[in-house]
Amino acid sequence: MPVKNSFLTLLIIFTFLAIQISGAAQEKKKFDITNDDIMEFLPPLEALIDSAMTHNPLIRMKDLDIEIDKYKLQADRVDWVKNLGLQANGGYGTLNNLSTNTNAGGTNPTLLATTTNQLNYGVGAFVKLPLFDILSRKNQMRIDKISIEQAQNFSRAQRNDLRQSIIKQYNDLILKHRILKIKAKYAETSKITMQMGEKDFLNGIINVNQYSSILGSFTSTEAEVESAKMDFRTAYMIFEEIIGFKLHLMNN
């Protein structure tokens, strides 16, 4: 993910949370797990997805692998430079020179010996074009390109899987919360029924079997509410782990 998009995503999320915290401080209202709608307390889904993409360690690791493969490809592209080179040599010393001097008549040549101090040097360039290196470099570049494409496809598949996972967990969190709210409301009705049944039992209107049935129904409803709370809490904590930051709606 580009750095600019990641920054904007985090900015949206932090702004949302800041407004939420500020509003909560002003209104002194916290998230009511059995009455409020959790969707009103969650950042936009796309922002949550982008945040998860940014914080997911597997995606970050694969992005780094892609960068490494790109650097390897760049290195292989300029690998041919090692076949170019410059060569220089030089030397300084005393040289003995022999020459002949012939007179005007062309007879009696005279051999002359001279001694001079002289600096000799030479500079040259060379190019080596080994056939094996040429073929090997082309094959290595093909391998590098295939490796980059493979890593990019794998990264896209990971992002797609993560996106689907977030959407499922987001909807599962909302579903678990709505189920909890429904069961909590039913539990309130069951409690009223139990209280009325207790009063009727004490007044002799209903017998012990009828009262036990009402009490058993209330106990079962209370157990279902606790189970729904735990299901919601689990979905909530998993969702926080996936998106990579705390929503601060509940005390974990």
C-alpha positions as CSV (number, residue, x, y, z in Angstrom):
1,M,0.0,0.0,0.0
2,P,1.4,3.5,-0.8
3,V,2.5,5.5,2.1
4,K,0.2,8.3,1.2
5,N,-2.9,6.1,1.3
6,S,-1.8,4.5,4.6
7,F,-1.4,8.0,6.1
8,L,-4.8,9.1,5.0
9,T,-6.4,5.9,6.3
10,L,-4.8,6.3,9.7
11,L,-5.8,9.9,9.7
12,I,-9.4,9.0,9.1
13,I,-9.4,6.4,11.8
14,F,-7.7,8.6,14.4
15,T,-10.1,11.5,13.5
16,F,-13.1,9.2,13.9
17,L,-11.8,8.0,17.3
18,A,-11.0,11.5,18.4
19,I,-14.5,12.7,17.6
20,Q,-15.9,9.7,19.3
21,I,-13.8,10.3,22.5
22,S,-14.6,14.0,22.4
23,G,-18.3,13.4,22.0
24,A,-18.2,10.8,24.8
25,A,-16.4,13.3,27.1
26,Q,-19.0,16.0,26.4
27,E,-22.1,13.8,26.6
28,K,-20.7,11.5,29.2
29,K,-22.1,8.6,27.2
30,K,-20.4,5.3,26.7
31,F,-21.2,2.4,24.4
32,D,-24.2,0.6,25.8
33,I,-23.7,-3.0,24.7
34,T,-27.4,-3.9,25.1
35,N,-29.1,-0.8,23.7
36,D,-26.8,1.1,21.3
37,D,-26.2,0.2,17.6
38,I,-22.5,-0.7,17.3
39,M,-22.4,0.4,13.6
40,E,-22.7,4.0,14.9
41,F,-19.5,3.6,16.9
42,L,-17.4,1.9,14.2
43,P,-15.2,3.7,11.6
44,P,-16.1,3.3,7.9
45,L,-15.5,-0.3,6.6
46,E,-13.0,0.8,3.9
47,A,-10.9,2.6,6.5
48,L,-10.9,-0.5,8.7
49,I,-9.8,-2.6,5.7
50,D,-7.0,-0.2,4.8
51,S,-5.8,-0.2,8.4
52,A,-5.8,-4.0,8.4
53,M,-3.8,-4.0,5.2
54,T,-1.3,-1.7,6.7
55,H,-0.8,-3.6,10.0
56,N,-0.9,-7.2,8.6
57,P,2.6,-8.7,9.1
58,L,2.2,-11.2,6.2
59,I,1.4,-8.5,3.7
60,R,4.2,-6.3,4.9
61,M,6.6,-9.2,4.7
62,K,5.5,-10.0,1.1
63,D,5.8,-6.3,0.1
64,L,9.4,-6.4,1.4
65,D,10.1,-9.5,-0.6
66,I,8.8,-7.7,-3.7
67,E,11.2,-4.8,-3.0
68,I,14.1,-7.2,-2.6
69,D,13.3,-8.9,-5.9
70,K,13.1,-5.6,-7.7
71,Y,16.6,-4.7,-6.4
72,K,17.9,-8.0,-7.5
73,L,16.5,-7.4,-11.0
74,Q,18.2,-4.0,-11.1
75,A,21.5,-5.6,-10.0
76,D,21.2,-8.2,-12.7
77,R,20.5,-5.6,-15.4
78,V,23.8,-3.9,-14.8
79,D,25.7,-7.1,-14.1
80,W,27.2,-6.9,-17.7
81,V,29.4,-3.9,-16.5
82,K,31.7,-6.4,-14.8
83,N,32.8,-7.4,-18.3
84,L,34.1,-3.9,-19.0
85,G,37.4,-2.7,-17.7
86,L,40.4,-0.4,-18.0
87,Q,44.0,-1.5,-17.9
88,A,47.1,0.6,-17.4
89,N,50.8,0.0,-16.9
90,G,53.8,2.2,-16.6
91,G,57.5,2.2,-15.8
92,Y,60.3,4.6,-15.2
93,G,64.0,3.7,-15.6
94,T,67.3,4.1,-17.4
95,L,67.3,2.8,-21.0
96,N,70.3,2.0,-23.1
97,N,69.9,3.0,-26.8
98,L,72.2,1.9,-29.6
99,S,72.3,3.7,-32.9
100,T,74.6,3.8,-36.0
101,N,76.1,6.9,-37.5
102,T,77.2,6.7,-41.1
103,N,79.5,9.3,-42.7
104,A,78.8,11.2,-45.9
105,G,80.4,8.6,-48.0
106,G,78.3,5.8,-46.6
107,T,81.3,3.9,-45.3
108,N,82.7,3.2,-41.9
109,P,79.5,3.3,-39.8
110,T,80.0,4.3,-36.2
111,L,78.0,2.6,-33.4
112,L,76.8,5.0,-30.8
113,A,75.6,4.0,-27.3
114,T,73.5,6.5,-25.3
115,T,71.8,6.3,-21.9
116,T,68.5,8.1,-21.1
117,N,66.0,8.3,-18.2
118,Q,62.6,7.6,-19.6
119,L,59.0,7.1,-18.4
120,N,56.9,4.5,-20.3
121,Y,53.2,4.0,-19.8
122,G,50.2,2.6,-21.6
123,V,46.4,2.7,-21.0
124,G,43.8,0.5,-22.7
125,A,40.2,-0.7,-22.3
126,F,38.9,-4.2,-22.6
127,V,35.5,-5.9,-23.1
128,K,34.9,-9.5,-22.3
129,L,31.8,-11.1,-23.8
130,P,31.6,-14.7,-22.4
131,L,28.7,-16.4,-24.1
132,F,27.8,-18.3,-20.9
133,D,27.5,-15.1,-18.9
134,I,25.3,-13.5,-21.6
135,L,22.9,-16.4,-21.6
136,S,23.0,-16.8,-17.8
137,R,22.3,-13.1,-17.3
138,K,19.2,-13.2,-19.6
139,N,17.9,-16.3,-17.8
140,Q,18.5,-14.7,-14.4
141,M,16.6,-11.6,-15.4
142,R,13.7,-13.7,-16.6
143,I,13.7,-15.5,-13.3
144,D,13.8,-12.2,-11.4
145,K,10.8,-10.9,-13.4
146,I,8.8,-14.1,-12.9
147,S,9.7,-14.0,-9.1
148,I,8.4,-10.4,-8.9
149,E,5.2,-11.2,-10.8
150,Q,4.7,-14.3,-8.6
151,A,5.2,-12.3,-5.4
152,Q,2.8,-9.5,-6.6
153,N,0.1,-12.1,-7.5
154,F,0.6,-13.7,-4.1
155,S,0.4,-10.3,-2.4
156,R,-2.9,-9.5,-4.2
157,A,-4.3,-12.8,-3.2
158,Q,-3.4,-12.2,0.4
159,R,-5.0,-8.7,0.3
160,N,-8.1,-10.2,-1.3
161,D,-8.3,-12.9,1.4
162,L,-7.7,-10.4,4.2
163,R,-10.4,-8.1,2.7
164,Q,-12.9,-10.9,2.7
165,S,-11.9,-11.9,6.2
166,I,-12.5,-8.3,7.5
167,I,-15.9,-8.0,5.8
168,K,-17.0,-11.4,7.3
169,Q,-15.7,-10.5,10.7
170,Y,-17.3,-7.0,10.5
171,N,-20.7,-8.4,9.6
172,D,-20.2,-11.2,12.2
173,L,-19.5,-8.6,14.9
174,I,-22.7,-6.7,14.0
175,L,-24.7,-9.9,13.9
176,K,-23.4,-11.1,17.3
177,H,-24.3,-7.7,18.7
178,R,-27.8,-7.7,17.3
179,I,-28.4,-11.2,18.6
180,L,-27.2,-10.1,22.0
181,K,-29.6,-7.1,22.0
182,I,-32.5,-9.3,21.0
183,K,-31.7,-11.8,23.8
184,A,-31.2,-9.0,26.3
185,K,-34.6,-7.6,25.6
186,Y,-36.2,-11.0,25.8
187,A,-34.4,-11.5,29.1
188,E,-36.0,-8.3,30.4
189,T,-39.4,-9.7,29.5
190,S,-38.6,-13.0,31.1
191,K,-37.5,-11.3,34.3
192,I,-40.8,-9.5,34.5
193,T,-42.6,-12.7,33.9
194,M,-40.6,-14.4,36.7
195,Q,-41.3,-11.6,39.1
196,M,-45.0,-11.8,38.4
197,G,-44.9,-15.6,38.7
198,E,-43.1,-15.3,42.0
199,K,-45.8,-13.0,43.2
200,D,-48.6,-15.3,42.0
201,F,-46.9,-18.3,43.6
202,L,-46.6,-16.5,47.0
203,N,-50.3,-15.5,46.6
204,G,-51.3,-19.1,45.9
205,I,-52.5,-18.3,42.3
206,I,-50.0,-20.8,40.7
207,N,-48.6,-24.0,42.1
208,V,-44.9,-24.9,42.6
209,N,-44.6,-26.8,39.2
210,Q,-45.9,-23.7,37.3
211,Y,-43.5,-21.5,39.2
212,S,-40.6,-23.8,38.6
213,S,-41.3,-23.8,34.9
214,I,-41.3,-20.0,34.9
215,L,-38.1,-19.8,36.9
216,G,-36.4,-22.4,34.7
217,S,-37.3,-20.4,31.6
218,F,-35.9,-17.2,33.2
219,T,-32.6,-19.0,34.1
220,S,-32.3,-20.4,30.6
221,T,-32.8,-16.9,29.2
222,E,-30.2,-15.4,31.5
223,A,-27.7,-18.1,30.4
224,E,-28.4,-17.4,26.7
225,V,-27.7,-13.7,27.3
226,E,-24.4,-14.5,29.0
227,S,-23.4,-16.8,26.1
228,A,-24.4,-14.1,23.6
229,K,-22.2,-11.6,25.5
230,M,-19.3,-13.9,25.3
231,D,-19.8,-14.5,21.6
232,F,-19.9,-10.8,21.0
233,R,-16.9,-10.1,23.1
234,T,-14.9,-12.8,21.2
235,A,-16.0,-11.4,17.8
236,Y,-15.0,-7.9,19.0
237,M,-11.6,-8.9,20.2
238,I,-10.8,-10.8,17.0
239,F,-11.9,-7.9,15.0
240,E,-9.6,-5.6,16.9
241,E,-6.7,-8.0,16.2
242,I,-7.4,-8.0,12.5
243,I,-7.7,-4.2,12.0
244,G,-4.6,-3.5,14.1
245,F,-5.9,-1.0,16.6
246,K,-8.2,-0.7,19.6
247,L,-11.8,0.6,19.2
248,H,-12.1,1.4,22.9
249,L,-15.8,0.4,23.0
250,M,-15.3,-2.2,25.7
251,N,-12.9,-3.1,28.4
252,N,-11.1,-6.1,27.2
